[in-house]
Amino acid sequence: MKNNPDQEKYDVVIVGSGLGGLVTAVTLAKEGKRVCVLEKNNQFGGNLQTFARNKKLFDTGVHYIGGLAPGQNLYQYFSYLGIMPHLQIKQMPVVFDHVVFGDTPIRYPIAQGYADFIDALAAYFPSERDTLIQYVEDLQYTCHAFPLYYVEDGEGYKSAVMQQSVKAYMEELTKNETLRAVLIGNNFLYAGDDDKTPFYVHALAVNSYLLSAYRCEVGGSQISKLLVKELRKLGGMAFKREEVLSVELDQGKITSVTTQCGNRINADLFVMNIDPKRALQLIGRSHFRSSYFDRIQNLPVTTSCFSLHLVLKPKELPYQAQNLYYHASIASVWRATRYEQIDWPNMFMLSMTADPAEPDYADTVTILTYMHFDEVKAWEHSFNTVVSPSWRGRSYDEFKENKAQQLLNKAKGFVPGLSESVAQQYISTPLSYRDYIGVHKGNLYGHEKDVNDPLKTFISPKTKIENLYMAGHAVYMHGILGVTVGALETCSAILGKSYLLKKIKAVTNGEIDM
């Protein structure tokens, strides 16, 4: 492999190595294109990144994945990309999530498999079985509005599902307020907001887990590592520590990009797999219509996250395979993203990993909750990554420790022995997500989708610059499946959707080997 990315001209340069960029890279490399991926960080993968502490592995953003059972949507896509046979994954128990409210002892079960999902909740809501059957049918109907979700061709019927909010849908579905809250109890998966979030966002995020739910046994970074390996096998290149600082254009087309290392890389096509606000700023306002540039810059983003990563003492805490979603009350589940300081944390998601040597016990715990960027605004001008290390100061450390203790105090009430089992703790704030992932204000899931103005947040993968495309969670949806589908939307804009889907189907059906 060449040591510098500027030693030849490429067919395609992809800026950013998040999942969307890597899926795009491998797909285009399969078509014989010479592809170069440029990553600013020390690790490929964006939200797929992992980090090790005390010889324990923690995920940045991938805690479980849906749709990976044979024949299902993500299984087909990962098979086409050549990584499915090499993934080290383990299917979670039938009941994979629990939802709890306040101090109630009831843990409402969320099960994978439609029939098991209905049965599990019907045990708690026996008079609502027909409601649950209708809910499952509505999930499937809504997801079919987006053909690529099911590896299908066509335009679908998106307009028919764009203008109903998740709250309005739930109010139509049932009068049972507790069941409504349970059904959106894992809305941390999409940072739902009762005033804005469309039902289709809920459906696309939740449905894949009801199909099947898996954990990555060696962390989510294996996905990016396998994709980079596949890219290189196909003759593509991927470079770390190559942050793009400038973009050169000639006669309305991008000709090259230059990195902080001084490398200038030429290509015919360019794909921006970075925050779209940053992408447009990098290229320059003058190259876009003012209305388009301003719309993207002014799009509100989802809130950010505070993460507490715990290394546990050996053989202290019994392993719980299910994720736990806590909400302060049935009412607060609808407005969790708009918490008040006095109520923080008003929700959390808790996930464990099993000790490989003693699988009945946990060796790590991760606890996630919402955090507004304004809470860390005092340190917003600091920057700290492995590539550019910097201390944010004592006040920041004290802020983190205080917040971590608040979160741990809340979580320990639902996991007996948790506090006593902690050996070490590590903390991430919105600044960590901003600096490592490169997203505006450390947001969790990109731009807010607003049911009141559904087209406002639409970002086409094809831009008005002839040879510039976009990829990532801004193009379609967030999450492993959403970003994968979005990347294939980008590739469809380059290669043609029908052509690409025929290739994917041929590979997954065993008709051709790629």
Secondary structure as UniProt FT lines:
FT   TURN            5..6
FT   STRAND          10..15
FT   HELIX           19..30
FT   TURN            31..32
FT   STRAND          35..38
FT   HELIX           46..48
FT   STRAND          50..53
FT   TURN            54..55
FT   STRAND          56..59
FT   STRAND          65..66
FT   TURN            70..71
FT   HELIX           73..81
FT   HELIX           84..86
FT   STRAND          89..91
FT   STRAND          95..101
FT   TURN            102..103
FT   STRAND          108..111
FT   HELIX           114..122
FT   TURN            123..124
FT   HELIX           126..128
FT   HELIX           129..143
FT   TURN            144..145
FT   HELIX           147..150
FT   TURN            156..157
FT   HELIX           158..160
FT   TURN            161..163
FT   HELIX           166..173
FT   HELIX           177..183
FT   TURN            184..186
FT   HELIX           187..189
FT   TURN            190..191
FT   TURN            194..196
FT   HELIX           199..211
FT   STRAND          213..216
FT   TURN            217..218
FT   HELIX           221..233
FT   TURN            234..235
FT   STRAND          237..239
FT   STRAND          244..250
FT   TURN            251..252
FT   STRAND          253..259
FT   TURN            260..261
FT   STRAND          264..272
FT   HELIX           276..283
FT   HELIX           285..287
FT   HELIX           290..298
FT   STRAND          304..312
FT   TURN            314..315
FT   STRAND          323..327
FT   TURN            330..331
FT   HELIX           332..334
FT   HELIX           336..338
FT   HELIX           341..343
FT   STRAND          347..354
FT   TURN            359..360
FT   STRAND          361..371
FT   HELIX           373..379
FT   TURN            380..381
FT   HELIX           394..411
FT   TURN            412..414
FT   TURN            416..417
FT   HELIX           418..421
FT   STRAND          422..428
FT   HELIX           430..437
FT   HELIX           440..442
FT   TURN            451..452
FT   TURN            454..457
FT   TURN            466..467
FT   STRAND          468..470
FT   TURN            473..475
FT   HELIX           479..495
FT   HELIX           497..508
FT   TURN            509..510
//
